[in-house]
């Protein structure tokens, strides 16, 4: 992830959040469907994943992972 995008997300920039969402939503959705195998529940899990990412973005340490 680009450091500038991460910085903007940490500042709660909605455009940056949207960019991250659209970049990773398919991947997260596929993973959710693989584990849950119910479309509605997988969509809920995907949304909850992004909500938690944005709520906890301050804890992200780029030195520990991408």
N, C-alpha and C positions, 0 to 999 in steps of 0.2 A: 504494500500500500504506500502511496506517495506520502511523504512527510507533510507536504502542504495540505493535502486532503485531510489527513489525520488531525492536523492543527485546526483546520476549519470545523471539523466535526466536534472537536473538544470545545470549541467556542459556540456550539449548538447552531451552526450555520445550516439552515434547512436545505439549501441547494446542495451543499456537500453531503448531507445525509441522504438526500434523494439520489445523488450520484452513486454513493456506496450501495444503496439499496438496489438500484437497477443493475449495478455491476455484479452483484452476488445473489440476487433473489432466485434465479434459476437453479444455481448450485444448491442453495439452502433448501429450496422446494424439493429438489430431487432427493436430497438426503432425508428430508422429512418423510417423503412418500415411501422411501425404501424401508424406514423403520416403522412407520405408523400404518401405511397401507389403507388409509381412509382419507379421501380427498379433503373433506371439511376439516377434520382434525389436523391433517398435515398443513393446510393453509393457516390454521390457528397457530400451530407450532412455529411456522415460518415467521408470522407476524410477531409472535412473542419473542422469537430469537432476536429480531431487529430492535424491538423495544428494549430488550435487556442490553444489547450492544450499546445503544445510544445512551441508556441510563448509566452504564458503567464504563463509558469510554475513558474517563479520567484514570482508571486503573490500568489501562493498556500500556504496556512497556514494550516499545519497538526493539529493545535490546534482547528481549526474551523470545520474540517470534514475529512472524509476518502475519 
